[in-house]
Amino acid sequence: MPEDTITKDQSEILKVIEKKDEISQKDIIKATKFDQVKVARIMLELSEKGLVDSIEKTERQVILTKEGQKYVEKGLPEKQVFSILKKEKDRVLLEDFKENSGLDPQLINIAIGWLRRKNWAEFTKEGKKSYIKAKELTQDIDEEVIRNVAQKDIVEKLGQPSIEDSIKNLKKRGILEVIETRSRIAKLTSEGVKLLKKGIKVQAKMETTLTPKMIITRSWKKKTFKPYDPTEDVPVTYFGRKHPVIEVIKELREIFLEMGFKEIRGPIIESEFWNFDALFQPQDHPARELADTFKIAKPSKAKLPAKELVDVVAKTHENGWKTKVQDGATNGK
């Protein structure tokens, strides 16, 4: 196929990309009405031809949480506390301020730490009594960020060190939420721009599959097929699956649960009493051998449960107790 000849679908996508400097794959799907798989395939073909650059772009969206939305109008906790505290001419007892300010004590507790950090208040202590006094209100980048997020003006300011630090702090405080989305962005290469200026020749639809009907009717002679190179290596596919032992354990677990058993979790290291004796496992069972059981040196002994329970388990192993079935024997059923 000549270099200036492309398919109809490729031509349509190129014209969509041409209208914008950059366009996301999602927007291409909307504009062309093609499905996602088709767009991805054609984008790969155009990229291989050197007509389009396809790059991955990460976009960040900063939004207010429910708590953050409350602070848009009222201001951050430290701002609310400072506004009331500023009305006091002298320092006030912190305990009295919490009772008389009209603010939620929990909100005041949150504000205290930030009043210290932002140097908006002076704290003094005399004995067991703590006093607080308003200082000067400095420019607050956090308030500015919250307003910008509420007004959807934050995107153009992302990347500024002071803004990024504020977003990080407000996110930790549960006031902001940052959502990152990845998308494929397409833009024309210089070769793509030249081709569109020169004028593109749209080729008739290319067939990708030789069907039995084409062979019988000999219609394949009049069709153009997409080139296929059988010597090209296909991508290696690594198939993952659960380990066979895990599959067996899962199946046995489901069987026991369906029979009415309950699943419980024990310690990582279990005593031989609970691991073997209480399960009425015969003393000569292969699972008790050293080759099938990991044993630890310390501690070398484990505490037994109540004597009554130990005696019942022992009797069952010795003579069958009420079951009348001893180790290694069967009841004939």
Steps between C-alpha positions, in 0.01 A plus 500: 500500500644843406611715795240772422217245488310414814174328586169682538495445878859624536410808297201578721709482819777711348250775414366494858853535641578778251231725652682516835860522615440211740202273540432209734413155375172535687409811297594323176253223587226761556577682174525192276246274676755217464533250784800516733676194355472631145637843594791344691586280200487786248703726732768231513500473120533880458776506760691227314468704179654796684194719447385526861666520840306320774611579853365417844393803701408516868239754603423601856162607626480674837159497669360596839389232743173541695700650786679733260173626354396619849812716524447682167256749655593483869875479457750247635480415873801721580341791311170461689675490838722797413201712396340460844828513691593831333208668677666437837723787613721284719587136534225265611495171686485227236248299703268804530538575130384149408187543714409857396609525135192327363720275285517122510775402753623239251542771234699710749726204577570461126565873465751526788776309323459703181487830691844406636638401159371812328609719794154657527473459876720517807475224759617537859478272800488576869497190711226279362317789330546572129436841347454603138527839331450602137797637305503628141318323215746430219421399143358148502581289194270222627192727487600608149535140381157404639338794319679412175386138524140610569511738200676237283800732443760274659614314183699792358683543833604136544876457506575811704701388809288697751175372346626141494606518868159637594316228305715237673413639847130543423487144366649369826237698691222332300391832344610427143508190285739457206392269217754398235386371159721371220405541135657463156559831324549517122665774293615520141868457418671720242452215249130490583466875445681473162276216387181690582625814321603295197167322491436141592378223279239283666538136414210263466425279796769239558398145587664335799351150470485260208160329538381172343237698307772716338684187388188329358376809314856607407413849623835516680663586166324838493568587864798666666635327808685657788867390497580224745849388594498143641865533602426779750523394864178531697507655849576250774193438716556390859196319630452499874307250705470383857735231627345150475538449876308823567227383260467170692494679838227734370292207372532307829416815698179549301402136553539525879316832518209354299490207747440746784850540640615844614836646403717637780850641506764371737855609579781460248662238727259238637549226760493133399194454719282734292675421171478121526351352818182711518437418132525129592787445261652154559835492680662324202356735240761610237419868566653464846840411351784752514504518120144637495496718810710802589591502869670775699768459768382790719261465664530124499173449689151649481234544769213252489137607538269387784571150637144383424545572129845339489366184670211468250735538202745250654225241559382536143849428373550207741175307471257704295315630810137553396581459130646151562742566215872486579797651313559333166171303516169546323143442611428279203292758315 
